[in-house]
Amino acid sequence: MAEFTDGTWTSSDGLELHYRDYAGRADRPPVLCLHGLTRNARDFADLADQLAGEWPLIVPEMRGRGDSEYAKDAVSYNPVQYLDDVNLLLEQLGVSRFVSVGTSMGGLMTMLIAMKSPERLAGAVLNDIGTRLERAGLDRILNYAGQGRTFATWVHAARALEETQQVAHPHFELADWIAMAKRTMTLTSNGRIVFDYDMKIAEAFAKVDFDRQPDLMPAIDAMADIPVLIVRGAVSDLFSEANCGEMMARLRNAEAVTVPGVGHAPLLTEPEAEAAIDRLLAKIA
């Protein structure tokens, strides 16, 4: 497993937030890894194993996840606030240009960066996220997010994940579900296993009016000439093949890769995804 340094930074409203810092070549821009709605820095441990040493990686945990402090007001659980938080981290680290790897919500954050400051992006990976979020996927996330369940063993936790997410990973075995449980959950002081995020995140997500989605195509236009990789799960219920095609039509230096037998979202450890990330970074190195 690649070695990393734990670091912290402080948000504008006083929260202590956590990130992982993986060392890499100083002549290359860092890879900024941005996780999904209920996830954390552990999601990118395997990607770090692939890239660390050659590429520096910065893996922040958004407020309310992992080792980052929970927000005092659930209203602040939104991508605009997360991006404000991350910008303070980048300022603290003196990072002005980077490769953004965003899974799901992290991909939305990447698009927000492109809309506001496209010159900061040396390249981008959008993992199973597009400019239009499909209702089926949103409904599925709404149904499982925020369930404050606890589990006695990792096998129980794994089976619970399988119940709600088998549609996304239909070929997972028990060992895969246990590995996912250990990425998404944590062991408490009383010996119970719980999800590693603030349940209020789901409350904020449920209040979003997804029938009035903003136009994110300007973000794609802003990335038209930089190296971009779009990764899509073949059976994704959140990111459609049609939307992927619409985005690709506006990008001039992009590749789209479909990961077979996977839904929302690919882990980026699949051979197709790993090889495509290497091709993207080869354009930047």
C-alpha positions as CSV (number, residue, x, y, z in Angstrom):
1,M,0.0,0.0,0.0
2,A,1.3,3.4,-1.0
3,E,2.5,5.5,2.0
4,F,0.8,8.9,2.7
5,T,1.0,11.7,5.2
6,D,-2.2,12.8,7.0
7,G,-2.8,16.5,7.0
8,T,-5.5,18.9,8.1
9,W,-6.8,22.3,7.1
10,T,-9.4,24.7,8.4
11,S,-12.6,25.7,6.5
12,S,-13.9,29.3,6.4
13,D,-16.4,28.4,9.0
14,G,-13.9,26.8,11.3
15,L,-14.1,23.1,10.7
16,E,-11.0,21.0,10.9
17,L,-10.8,18.9,7.7
18,H,-8.6,16.0,6.8
19,Y,-6.6,15.0,3.7
20,R,-4.1,12.4,2.6
21,D,-0.9,13.5,0.9
22,Y,0.9,11.0,-1.3
23,A,4.4,12.0,-2.5
24,G,5.3,12.0,-6.2
25,R,7.6,13.7,-8.7
26,A,7.9,17.4,-8.0
27,D,7.9,18.3,-11.8
28,R,4.4,17.0,-12.2
29,P,1.1,18.6,-11.2
30,P,-0.6,16.8,-8.3
31,V,-3.6,14.6,-8.9
32,L,-6.5,15.9,-6.8
33,C,-8.9,13.1,-6.0
34,L,-12.5,14.1,-5.2
35,H,-14.8,11.5,-3.7
36,G,-18.5,10.9,-4.0
37,L,-21.5,11.8,-1.8
38,T,-21.1,9.4,1.1
39,R,-17.4,8.3,0.5
40,N,-14.0,9.3,1.8
41,A,-10.3,9.3,1.1
42,R,-10.1,5.5,1.3
43,D,-11.9,5.3,-2.1
44,F,-8.6,6.3,-3.8
45,A,-6.2,4.1,-1.9
46,D,-5.9,1.7,-4.9
47,L,-5.5,4.6,-7.4
48,A,-2.7,5.9,-5.1
49,D,-1.0,2.4,-5.3
50,Q,-1.1,2.8,-9.1
51,L,0.2,6.4,-9.3
52,A,2.0,7.4,-6.1
53,G,5.8,8.0,-6.5
54,E,5.3,9.0,-10.1
55,W,2.5,11.4,-9.4
56,P,1.8,13.3,-6.2
57,L,-1.8,12.8,-5.0
58,I,-3.9,15.0,-2.7
59,V,-7.0,13.3,-1.4
60,P,-9.3,15.5,0.7
61,E,-12.2,14.3,2.7
62,M,-15.1,16.6,2.5
63,R,-16.8,18.0,5.6
64,G,-18.8,15.3,7.3
65,R,-16.8,12.4,6.0
66,G,-14.1,10.2,7.3
67,D,-11.7,12.1,9.6
68,S,-13.1,15.5,8.6
69,E,-15.2,17.4,11.2
70,Y,-19.0,17.3,10.8
71,A,-20.7,20.5,9.8
72,K,-22.7,22.5,12.4
73,D,-25.3,23.3,9.7
74,A,-26.4,20.7,7.2
75,V,-27.1,23.4,4.7
76,S,-23.3,23.6,4.1
77,Y,-23.3,20.0,2.7
78,N,-23.3,21.1,-0.9
79,P,-20.8,21.0,-3.8
80,V,-20.2,24.8,-3.8
81,Q,-19.2,24.7,-0.1
82,Y,-17.0,21.6,-0.7
83,L,-15.2,23.4,-3.5
84,D,-14.7,26.5,-1.3
85,D,-13.2,24.1,1.3
86,V,-10.9,22.4,-1.2
87,N,-9.7,25.7,-2.6
88,L,-8.5,26.7,0.9
89,L,-6.5,23.4,1.1
90,L,-5.0,24.0,-2.3
91,E,-4.1,27.6,-1.3
92,Q,-2.5,26.2,1.9
93,L,-0.4,23.7,-0.2
94,G,0.5,26.3,-2.8
95,V,-1.1,24.3,-5.6
96,S,-2.3,26.3,-8.5
97,R,-2.6,23.6,-11.2
98,F,-3.6,20.0,-10.9
99,V,-5.3,17.0,-12.5
100,S,-8.7,16.5,-11.0
101,V,-10.1,13.0,-10.6
102,G,-13.7,13.2,-9.6
103,T,-16.1,10.4,-8.8
104,S,-19.8,11.2,-8.9
105,M,-20.1,14.3,-6.7
106,G,-16.4,14.8,-7.1
107,G,-16.9,15.0,-10.8
108,L,-19.6,17.7,-10.3
109,M,-17.0,19.6,-8.3
110,T,-14.5,19.2,-11.1
111,M,-17.0,20.7,-13.5
112,L,-17.5,23.6,-11.1
113,I,-13.7,24.2,-11.2
114,A,-13.8,24.2,-15.0
115,M,-16.6,26.7,-15.0
116,K,-14.8,29.1,-12.7
117,S,-11.1,28.5,-13.2
118,P,-10.4,26.2,-16.2
119,E,-6.8,27.3,-16.3
120,R,-6.2,25.4,-13.1
121,L,-7.0,22.0,-14.7
122,A,-4.0,20.2,-16.3
123,G,-6.4,17.4,-17.0
124,A,-9.6,15.8,-15.7
125,V,-11.2,12.4,-15.0
126,L,-15.0,12.4,-14.7
127,N,-16.0,9.1,-13.2
128,D,-19.6,8.1,-14.0
129,I,-20.9,11.6,-13.8
130,G,-22.3,13.8,-16.5
131,T,-24.1,17.1,-17.1
132,R,-27.5,15.4,-16.6
133,L,-28.2,13.1,-13.6
134,E,-30.7,10.3,-14.4
135,R,-33.7,10.0,-12.1
136,A,-33.3,6.2,-11.5
137,G,-29.8,6.6,-10.0
138,L,-30.9,9.6,-7.9
139,D,-33.8,7.7,-6.5
140,R,-31.6,4.7,-5.7
141,I,-29.1,6.9,-3.8
142,L,-31.9,8.7,-2.0
143,N,-33.3,5.3,-0.8
144,Y,-30.0,4.1,0.8
145,A,-28.1,7.2,1.8
146,G,-28.6,8.3,5.4
147,Q,-29.6,5.0,6.8
148,G,-28.0,5.2,10.2
149,R,-27.7,1.4,10.6
150,T,-25.0,-0.4,12.7
151,F,-23.5,-3.8,12.2
152,A,-21.9,-6.4,14.5
153,T,-19.4,-7.8,12.0
154,W,-17.9,-6.9,8.6
155,V,-19.8,-9.7,7.0
156,H,-23.1,-8.2,8.2
157,A,-22.0,-4.8,6.9
158,A,-21.0,-6.3,3.6
159,R,-24.3,-8.1,3.2
160,A,-26.1,-4.8,3.9
161,L,-24.1,-3.1,1.1
162,E,-24.9,-5.9,-1.2
163,E,-28.6,-5.4,-0.6
164,T,-28.6,-1.8,-1.8
165,Q,-25.7,-1.7,-4.3
166,Q,-25.7,-5.1,-6.1
167,V,-27.2,-3.3,-9.1
168,A,-23.9,-1.3,-9.3
169,H,-21.6,-4.3,-8.8
170,P,-23.4,-7.4,-10.0
171,H,-20.3,-9.5,-10.1
172,F,-19.0,-8.8,-6.6
173,E,-18.2,-11.7,-4.4
174,L,-18.3,-11.5,-0.6
175,A,-14.7,-10.5,-0.3
176,D,-15.4,-7.5,-2.6
177,W,-18.3,-6.4,-0.5
178,I,-16.2,-6.7,2.7
179,A,-13.5,-4.5,1.0
180,M,-16.2,-2.0,0.1
181,A,-17.6,-2.0,3.6
182,K,-14.1,-1.3,5.0
183,R,-13.8,1.7,2.6
184,T,-17.2,3.2,3.4
185,M,-17.6,2.3,7.1
186,T,-15.7,2.5,10.4
187,L,-15.5,0.7,13.6
188,T,-16.8,2.7,16.6
189,S,-15.5,2.6,20.2
190,N,-18.3,0.4,21.2
191,G,-17.4,-2.2,18.7
192,R,-20.2,-1.6,16.2
193,I,-19.6,-0.8,12.5
194,V,-21.2,2.3,11.1
195,F,-21.2,4.3,7.9
196,D,-18.3,6.8,7.9
197,Y,-20.3,10.0,7.2
198,D,-22.7,12.4,8.8
199,M,-26.3,11.2,8.3
200,K,-27.3,14.8,7.8
201,I,-25.6,14.7,4.4
202,A,-28.5,12.6,3.1
203,E,-31.0,15.1,4.6
204,A,-29.3,17.9,2.6
205,F,-29.2,15.8,-0.6
206,A,-32.9,14.9,-0.2
207,K,-33.8,18.6,-0.3
208,V,-32.3,19.2,-3.7
209,D,-34.8,19.8,-6.5
210,F,-33.4,17.4,-9.1
211,D,-36.2,18.3,-11.5
212,R,-34.5,21.6,-12.1
213,Q,-30.9,20.6,-12.8
214,P,-28.5,23.4,-13.7
215,D,-26.9,23.6,-17.2
216,L,-23.4,22.1,-16.8
217,M,-22.5,22.0,-20.5
218,P,-20.5,25.3,-20.1
219,A,-18.2,23.3,-17.9
220,I,-17.6,20.8,-20.7
221,D,-17.0,23.6,-23.1
222,A,-14.5,25.1,-20.7
223,M,-12.6,21.8,-20.7
224,A,-12.8,21.4,-24.5
225,D,-9.0,21.6,-25.1
226,I,-7.5,20.0,-22.0
227,P,-7.0,16.2,-21.6
228,V,-10.2,14.7,-20.3
229,L,-11.2,11.1,-19.5
230,I,-14.8,10.2,-19.1
231,V,-15.3,6.8,-17.3
232,R,-18.8,5.3,-17.4
233,G,-20.2,2.1,-15.9
234,A,-21.9,0.1,-18.6
235,V,-25.0,-0.4,-16.4
236,S,-24.9,3.0,-14.7
237,D,-28.3,4.3,-13.6
238,L,-27.0,7.8,-13.0
239,F,-25.0,8.6,-16.1
240,S,-26.5,7.7,-19.5
241,E,-24.7,6.7,-22.6
242,A,-26.5,9.5,-24.5
243,N,-25.3,12.1,-22.1
244,C,-21.7,10.8,-22.4
245,G,-22.0,11.1,-26.2
246,E,-23.2,14.7,-25.9
247,M,-20.3,15.6,-23.7
248,M,-17.7,13.9,-26.0
249,A,-19.1,15.8,-29.0
250,R,-17.9,19.1,-27.3
251,L,-14.5,17.8,-26.2
252,R,-11.5,17.9,-28.5
253,N,-8.9,16.1,-26.4
254,A,-11.0,13.5,-24.6
255,E,-11.5,9.7,-24.4
256,A,-14.5,7.9,-23.1
257,V,-14.2,4.5,-21.6
258,T,-17.0,2.2,-20.6
259,V,-16.4,-0.3,-17.8
260,P,-18.3,-3.5,-18.5
261,G,-20.5,-5.1,-15.9
262,V,-20.3,-2.1,-13.5
263,G,-22.9,0.5,-12.6
264,H,-22.5,3.7,-10.5
265,A,-19.7,4.1,-10.0
266,P,-16.6,2.3,-11.3
267,L,-13.9,1.9,-8.6
268,L,-11.2,3.0,-11.1
269,T,-9.3,-0.3,-10.3
270,E,-10.9,-2.0,-13.3
271,P,-8.3,-2.7,-16.1
272,E,-10.1,-0.5,-18.6
273,A,-10.1,2.4,-16.1
274,E,-6.5,2.0,-15.0
275,A,-5.2,1.8,-18.5
276,A,-7.3,4.9,-19.6
277,I,-6.0,6.9,-16.6
278,D,-2.4,6.0,-17.6
279,R,-3.2,7.2,-21.2
280,L,-4.6,10.5,-19.8
281,L,-1.6,11.2,-17.6
282,A,0.8,10.4,-20.5
283,K,-0.6,13.5,-22.2
284,I,0.3,15.6,-19.2
285,A,3.6,14.2,-18.2
